[in-house]
Amino acid sequence: MDKDKRIEYAKAILTNPLYIEKMAELDEQFINKWKSTLVSDVEGREETWRLLKIKNMFQGIISMCAVDEKQEPKIPITDYDTG
């Protein structure tokens, strides 16, 4: 894909009202789920936190495509390795 199209598509995603609405809903859902976990449910809290971080990472990748067409985004998989 050429760099101008990549920027155009990324900006279209980031300014799409449905995308904005659903990303905000995901934030709210993840944070509420994280807050409502039991103190003893360490794994549940960690998993919810990881999901929120992955969502934020995805948004960051799209944002990078909208402004920095010369550098291909890199995903730090090891930051989210559960294993």
C-alpha positions in Angstrom: 0.0 0.0 0.0 1.4 3.4 -0.8 2.2 5.8 2.1 -0.5 8.4 1.2 -3.2 5.8 1.2 -2.0 4.3 4.5 -2.1 7.8 6.1 -5.6 8.4 4.6 -7.0 5.0 5.8 -5.5 5.4 9.3 -6.9 8.9 9.7 -10.3 7.6 8.5 -10.3 4.9 11.1 -9.2 7.3 13.9 -11.9 9.8 13.1 -14.7 7.3 12.5 -17.5 8.0 15.0 -18.2 4.3 15.4 -14.6 3.4 16.0 -14.3 6.2 18.6 -17.5 5.1 20.4 -16.5 1.4 20.5 -12.9 2.1 21.7 -14.4 4.2 24.5 -16.8 1.4 25.4 -13.9 -1.1 25.5 -12.0 1.2 27.8 -15.0 1.4 30.1 -15.7 -2.3 30.1 -12.1 -3.3 30.7 -11.7 -0.8 33.5 -15.0 -1.7 35.2 -14.1 -5.4 34.9 -10.7 -4.8 36.4 -12.1 -2.7 39.3 -14.7 -5.4 40.1 -12.4 -8.3 40.3 -11.9 -9.9 43.7 -8.6 -9.2 45.5 -7.9 -12.9 45.4 -8.4 -13.0 41.5 -4.9 -11.8 40.6 -5.0 -13.7 37.2 -8.4 -12.1 36.3 -7.1 -8.6 37.0 -3.9 -9.3 35.1 -5.8 -10.7 32.1 -8.1 -7.7 32.0 -5.2 -5.3 32.3 -3.4 -7.0 29.4 -6.5 -6.7 27.3 -6.7 -3.0 28.0 -3.0 -2.6 27.2 -3.4 -4.5 23.9 -6.3 -2.3 22.9 -4.2 0.8 23.6 -1.3 -0.7 21.6 -3.6 -1.3 18.7 -4.8 2.3 18.8 -1.2 3.5 19.0 -0.3 1.4 15.9 -3.1 3.0 13.9 -2.1 6.5 15.2 1.5 5.9 14.1 0.3 5.0 10.6 -1.6 8.3 10.4 1.5 10.4 11.2 4.7 8.4 10.5 4.4 6.8 7.2 8.2 6.0 7.0 8.4 3.7 9.9 6.6 0.4 10.1 5.1 -0.1 13.6 6.6 -2.8 15.7 4.5 -4.8 18.2 6.4 -5.7 21.4 4.9 -9.1 21.8 7.0 -10.0 24.8 5.3 -7.2 26.9 2.1 -9.3 26.6 3.5 -12.8 26.9 1.6 -14.7 29.6 3.9 -17.5 29.5 
